[in-house]
Amino acid sequence: MKKQILFFAAVSICLAACSKKELNEPQTPAEPGTFCIRASIPQTKTTLTGYKVAWEPDDALSVIVKNADETYSPYQFKNDGAGIFSSDALVSAEGISELNAIYPYNDGITSLENAVVTISAEATQTGAGSTAHIDGPLYGHAAVSGTGTQEVMMTHLSTIFEIQIPNTSGSPLTVSEITLASSTEAAMAGDFLVDMQSGALTAQEGASAQVVLKVADGVIEPGQTGSFYITAAPFALPAGSTLTATVNTGAEQPIVTEKYFKSSVVFAAGTINHFLNTEEMEFAITPDQVSGIDGYDSSFADGDAINIFDSRLSNRFEYASGNFSGSAMPSASYYALYPYDEDAVLENGVIKTEIQAVQSGKLGELTAAGYSEGNEIAMKNVTGILKFTLDEDNVTKVTITAADGQILAGAVNIAWNEGNPVVTAAAEGSSSSVAVGDGTAVLEKGVYYVNVLPADLSEYTITFTYKEDNSTYSGYFDKWYPGDTKADASGRQTITRGVCELPLARTSSASLTAGTQVDLGGMSATLVFYDDEVKTTINGVGMTNGSWDNVVPDVSSTDNPYDGSNCIKWTMSSKYGEVYFQTINDADKYARGALDLTTYRNAHFTLEFAYKAEKGTNFYVRFMQHLAGQEQLRNMADISEYSTGEWETVRIPLDEMYVSDYIFDFDSNTRYSINIDDGTFDDEGRPFRWDKIFRLIFTFNIDVADESMKGKTVWIDDIKIKKVILSDQAAE
């Protein structure tokens, strides 16, 4: 058997003794009377990486000679081990006018009428790249002239297909079998009668329209490409035909690669056909239209890139001078994806790609898909734009999460659906959330845009991630807990909170469709109770203001406000009183509509306000919970030391406030003391209910027996609950 790598072998017939010298070396004339065939191995253009034909010692040829009487006689010519073929039955060229040689030897070939060769419908390749299994029949025809050396050029009767399979995954890919078939059912394997004049083959009964390559040890490592070689009979395909390779890898679905031919093609004997060969192409891509997207330019610019998928593989095409240029396989149809995704693949007509789940927030590219059976492709947008305005300090990441598990980003599948693309979540890697910022650098306030899949955003959650909070501050806070040891000798405290997140449920009328923009409006977690006016709605809860004193405070005072045009001004008419903001409810003791501050406390938000009172003014700030039929617990802080006669900014972390040691029972109209455990729980283990806040109270004079506060005035302005990194503030 011959290891067939080149497609041509030169065979010489000589009237000399058989030489044992190596191939291609000069032969020493021998004694007359011995008829030999010498095979040479020239380098030719039809090589596989430069390999040549190599005869093996047991190779033999079927040789049919034409005698002087016009009859034909068959002989077996054997290789002597050095490439010299001879026959014991034919020792002279006398009376011979023509030689016809076929490889391999077949004792069934007795005449030109039954000169049949076999091209196997099944072969086995060992290793991803081996050529050792390649083997196909050869034929040669020559007229005998005189008694000198007779040259017979042996020519291939088969064609070879090189199929390259890239492994783009992160784990080894094992190829076990490849089947090659055409759409015309052209004969590719079986028995073929050889025309010894032209080398043309005529398929015999039982010829097969496909060939199968079994593969042993066909492992392709990640990032590598495996090469596989299939021997077939030469055949032709008309325009519009396809050639399909089905690759089994052990996966549930095989890899199917279909190559389309726009014009007729001939896979001639003696050729190597690179199955995935690409051609230089140009595509005219029309972008889809957009609606209401601020400043969005859908036109292409030089350097823009797009995926063009032929029957299976993704190819990068770049825009220049009006078209996208690149290389791809000729195909019956093409899919397109914009912008270019180097990891995108096409499987069974479905584009598998990724919408980035973490984005910069800049107005960029809408994801679009396209399909065409030619070189002009009209794209269809599959994503839209969410716009929002960030008005919050210290934020490093804004995450938008759709309700009901709707997919906004991540790994997705795009089906063309006859021009109405349908996007579905991939089995792994899809996300119902999309974020602006990666949680490291603080985002500037301003407008942001996010590329997301269509979704109903009538309900969604926005999560603010704040920069790492390792605050160090000084002043009042070490006095909140009697006997507290948190403060160091300098009176400063370090509160380590790390990275804080605040999820907030939102509602809107937003319904985003592909190619459109939805403006989610301002994004801020800050809760404003007062800034020139009392806010009537806070975090979705209706609010009002009130007072426990005979003199109602002036909530629109223009007397030297801290900021803006107005402030709250209040002069005590009695020894004790309160100014408060409370939720609006019916006469069910405020059991409904409470303000939920749980997430704010857990995210270490701070109550911030400006306050002015003369020195010696006893002043407290408190939150009060209310549950119907239960006593009222208060969470409080003493801010008396900020009474300096000047405007002071007071910042009190919610998680540093403590539970008051008394409660008021509305049912019995009784005020009484309780024991407090660690400033958080009452003596029965009940925590303060941050989800049931119905009042924010500013109180004169905790000691109701002390009448020294009567007639004093306090100014309050800019009351907010916000995220403050206290270490960023000036030490007080």
Secondary structure, 3 states (H helix, E strand, C coil): CCECCCCEEEEEEEECCCCCCCCCCCCCCCCCCCEEEEEECCCCCCCCCCCCCECCCCCEEEEEEEECCCCEEEEEEEECCCCEEEECCECCCCCEEEEEEEECCCCCCCCHHHCEEEECCEEEEECCCCCCCCCCCEEEEEECCCCCCEEEEEEECCEEEEEEEECCCCCCEEEEEEEEEECCCCCCEEEEEECCCCCCEEECCCCECEEEEEEEEEEECCCCEEEEEEEECCEEECCCCEEEEEEECCCCCCEEEEEECCCCEEECCCCEEECCCCEEEEEEEECCCCECCCCCCCCCCCCCEEEEECCCCEEEEEEECCEEEEEECCCCCEEEEECCCCCCEEECCEEEEEECCEECCCCCCCCEEEEECCCEEEEEECCEEEEEEECCCCEEEEEEEEHHHCCCEEEEEEECHHHCCEEEEEEEEEECEEEECCCCCCCCCEEEEEEECCEEEEEEEEEEEECCEEEEEECCHHHCCCCCCCCCCCCEEEEEEECCEEEEEEEEEEEECCCEEEEEEEECCCEEEECCCECCEECCEEEEEEECCCCCCEEEECCCCCCCCCEEEEECCCCCEEEEEEECCCCCCCCCCCECCHHHHHCCCEEEEEEEECCCCCEEEEEEECCCCCCECEEEEECHHHCCCCCEEEEEEHHHCEECCEEEECCCCEEEECCEECCCEECCCCECCHHHEEEEEEEECCCCCCCCCCCCEEEEEEEEEECCCHHHCCCC
